[in-house]
Amino acid sequence: MQVVSTNVAIRRPDPSGRHEFSGIDKQPQDFIDLAAPGPHYGDGSGVRGDIIGDTQHHGGNDKAVYAYSREELDYWQSELSRPLASGGFGENLTTQGIDLSALLINQRVRIGTAVLEVSVPRQPCATFAGWLGERGWLKRWTARGDCGTYLRIISPGRIRPSDVIELDTPPSHGITMRMAFAAKMGDRALARRVIDAGCLPAHQQNSLRT
């Protein structure tokens, strides 16, 4: 299990037109430096030099770093018949050899000199759809069920490509990122399980009750 690419955003016009600019176009760098931002959306990325355009829904501790697997990029590369570079889905960390969807919510992860924690699922948005430019993209990507994972920063540090990913002891609640994503996207039975586990931040828990 390792990192294959560390990626930082280039400022681009928001492809959805909803915001002035977007940080979804992330390009590989030699390393990324991580430090915890503030507690709220809009408090910025946890990656030094990264860019966030939609400050209402992105940034802050619970969305400090985003990871997505090279295996999933390769799957979509084949499905869409087009190349997808690492960073192409807006991820700061492109990983290999680890099933990110099988990670448990609040699982600690050690990479490089940083300690991270699995936090919340990604919710596909208009910017993501505009960036890919594929008809019915959000529905199609959601049906696949692998959303990658947002990570909060427990201890700051530096991460480089080829750094090994180490997992700490998993929490006992049994709620995986795949389950949390499905709950967020409308699976009511799973939403009840996630609510009962109480493993997500309060605002995410409350959104599942509506």
C-alpha positions as CSV (number, residue, x, y, z in Angstrom):
1,M,0.0,0.0,0.0
2,Q,1.6,3.2,-1.1
3,V,1.2,6.7,-2.5
4,V,1.9,6.9,-6.2
5,S,1.3,10.7,-6.7
6,T,1.1,13.8,-4.5
7,N,-1.0,16.5,-6.2
8,V,-1.7,20.2,-5.7
9,A,-4.3,22.3,-7.5
10,I,-3.8,24.7,-10.3
11,R,-6.3,27.6,-10.3
12,R,-8.7,27.2,-13.2
13,P,-12.1,28.7,-14.0
14,D,-14.8,26.6,-12.4
15,P,-16.1,24.2,-15.2
16,S,-19.6,24.4,-13.7
17,G,-19.7,28.1,-13.9
18,R,-21.0,28.3,-10.3
19,H,-17.9,29.7,-8.8
20,E,-15.2,32.1,-10.0
21,F,-12.5,29.4,-9.9
22,S,-11.9,25.8,-9.0
23,G,-9.1,23.7,-7.5
24,I,-10.2,20.4,-9.1
25,D,-7.3,20.3,-11.6
26,K,-4.6,18.9,-9.4
27,Q,-1.1,18.3,-10.8
28,P,1.6,16.0,-9.5
29,Q,4.3,17.5,-7.3
30,D,7.5,16.1,-5.7
31,F,5.8,16.2,-2.3
32,I,3.0,17.8,-0.3
33,D,3.2,19.4,3.1
34,L,0.2,19.0,5.4
35,A,-1.1,21.0,8.3
36,A,-4.6,21.0,9.8
37,P,-6.8,23.9,8.7
38,G,-9.6,25.4,10.8
39,P,-12.7,23.5,11.8
40,H,-15.1,24.8,9.2
41,Y,-15.7,24.6,5.5
42,G,-14.0,27.5,3.9
43,D,-11.0,27.3,6.3
44,G,-8.8,26.1,3.4
45,S,-7.1,22.9,2.4
46,G,-4.8,20.9,4.6
47,V,-2.3,20.9,1.7
48,R,0.1,23.8,1.5
49,G,-0.4,25.7,-1.8
50,D,-3.7,23.9,-2.6
51,I,-6.7,25.9,-3.9
52,I,-10.4,25.7,-3.0
53,G,-13.0,27.4,-5.1
54,D,-16.2,26.3,-3.4
55,T,-15.6,27.4,0.1
56,Q,-19.2,26.7,1.2
57,H,-18.7,22.9,0.8
58,H,-15.0,22.3,0.8
59,G,-12.0,22.8,3.1
60,G,-11.6,22.6,6.9
61,N,-10.5,19.8,9.1
62,D,-13.0,17.1,7.8
63,K,-12.0,17.7,4.2
64,A,-8.4,18.6,4.7
65,V,-6.9,16.0,2.2
66,Y,-8.6,14.0,-0.5
67,A,-7.4,10.5,-1.6
68,Y,-8.4,8.4,-4.6
69,S,-6.9,5.2,-5.9
70,R,-4.9,4.7,-9.1
71,E,-6.9,1.5,-9.6
72,E,-10.2,3.4,-9.7
73,L,-8.7,6.0,-12.1
74,D,-7.6,3.0,-14.3
75,Y,-11.1,1.6,-14.2
76,W,-12.6,4.8,-15.4
77,Q,-9.9,5.3,-17.9
78,S,-11.0,2.1,-19.5
79,E,-14.7,2.8,-19.2
80,L,-14.4,6.3,-20.7
81,S,-11.8,5.4,-23.3
82,R,-9.6,8.4,-22.4
83,P,-6.5,8.9,-20.3
84,L,-6.9,10.0,-16.7
85,A,-3.7,11.3,-15.1
86,S,-3.1,11.0,-11.3
87,G,-4.8,14.0,-9.7
88,G,-7.4,13.8,-12.5
89,F,-10.4,13.4,-10.1
90,G,-9.2,16.3,-7.9
91,E,-7.3,14.1,-5.4
92,N,-4.3,15.3,-3.4
93,L,-3.1,11.7,-2.9
94,T,-3.3,9.0,-5.6
95,T,-2.9,5.7,-3.9
96,Q,-2.1,2.1,-5.0
97,G,-2.7,-1.2,-3.4
98,I,-5.3,-0.1,-0.8
99,D,-9.1,-0.3,-1.0
100,L,-10.0,3.2,0.2
101,S,-13.7,2.3,0.3
102,A,-13.1,-0.5,2.7
103,L,-11.4,1.8,5.3
104,L,-13.5,2.5,8.4
105,I,-14.6,6.0,9.3
106,N,-12.2,7.5,11.8
107,Q,-9.5,5.0,11.0
108,R,-6.0,6.4,11.5
109,V,-3.6,6.3,8.6
110,R,0.2,6.9,8.7
111,I,1.8,8.2,5.5
112,G,5.3,9.8,5.3
113,T,5.7,11.9,8.5
114,A,2.0,12.7,8.7
115,V,-0.9,11.0,10.7
116,L,-4.3,11.2,9.0
117,E,-7.8,10.0,9.8
118,V,-10.5,8.8,7.5
119,S,-13.2,11.4,7.8
120,V,-16.2,11.9,5.4
121,P,-17.3,10.8,1.9
122,R,-17.0,12.9,-1.1
123,Q,-20.3,14.1,-2.6
124,P,-20.1,14.5,-6.4
125,C,-20.9,18.0,-7.5
126,A,-21.5,20.1,-10.6
127,T,-17.8,21.1,-10.7
128,F,-16.8,17.4,-10.9
129,A,-19.4,16.8,-13.6
130,G,-18.2,19.8,-15.6
131,W,-14.6,18.8,-15.2
132,L,-15.2,15.3,-16.6
133,G,-17.7,16.5,-19.3
134,E,-19.4,13.1,-19.5
135,R,-23.1,12.8,-19.9
136,G,-24.8,11.4,-16.8
137,W,-21.5,11.4,-15.0
138,L,-22.6,12.0,-11.4
139,K,-25.2,9.2,-11.5
140,R,-22.7,6.9,-13.1
141,W,-19.9,7.6,-10.7
142,T,-22.2,7.4,-7.7
143,A,-23.5,4.0,-8.9
144,R,-19.9,2.7,-8.9
145,G,-19.8,3.3,-5.1
146,D,-16.1,4.1,-4.7
147,C,-15.8,7.7,-3.6
148,G,-12.2,7.7,-2.4
149,T,-11.9,9.3,1.0
150,Y,-11.5,12.7,2.7
151,L,-8.9,12.7,5.5
152,R,-8.4,14.9,8.5
153,I,-4.9,15.8,9.7
154,I,-4.0,14.5,13.1
155,S,-0.3,15.3,12.9
156,P,1.2,17.5,10.3
157,G,3.9,16.2,8.0
158,R,5.3,15.7,4.5
159,I,4.1,13.0,2.0
160,R,6.0,11.9,-1.1
161,P,5.3,9.5,-3.9
162,S,6.3,6.0,-2.9
163,D,5.6,6.6,0.8
164,V,4.1,3.5,2.4
165,I,0.6,3.7,3.8
166,E,0.2,2.1,7.3
167,L,-3.1,1.5,9.0
168,D,-3.6,1.8,12.8
169,T,-6.1,-0.4,14.7
170,P,-9.5,0.0,13.1
171,P,-12.5,1.4,15.1
172,S,-15.0,-1.1,16.3
173,H,-18.2,0.4,14.7
174,G,-17.7,-1.4,11.3
175,I,-18.9,1.5,9.1
176,T,-16.8,1.7,6.0
177,M,-16.4,4.6,3.6
178,R,-18.4,2.8,1.0
179,M,-21.3,2.4,3.5
180,A,-21.1,6.1,4.5
181,F,-21.1,7.2,0.9
182,A,-24.1,5.0,0.0
183,A,-25.9,6.4,3.1
184,K,-25.1,9.9,2.0
185,M,-26.4,9.3,-1.5
186,G,-29.8,8.0,-0.3
187,D,-29.6,4.5,1.1
188,R,-32.0,4.8,4.1
189,A,-31.1,1.5,5.7
190,L,-27.4,2.3,5.7
191,A,-28.2,5.8,6.9
192,R,-29.8,4.4,10.0
193,R,-26.8,2.2,10.6
194,V,-24.4,5.2,10.2
195,I,-26.5,7.3,12.5
196,D,-26.6,4.6,15.2
197,A,-22.8,4.2,15.0
198,G,-22.4,8.0,15.6
199,C,-19.1,8.0,13.7
200,L,-19.5,11.0,11.4
201,P,-19.2,14.7,12.4
202,A,-22.4,16.1,13.8
203,H,-23.4,18.1,10.6
204,Q,-23.0,14.9,8.5
205,Q,-25.0,12.8,11.0
206,N,-27.8,15.4,11.0
207,S,-27.9,15.5,7.2
208,L,-28.6,11.7,7.2
209,R,-31.7,12.3,9.3
210,T,-33.4,14.5,6.8
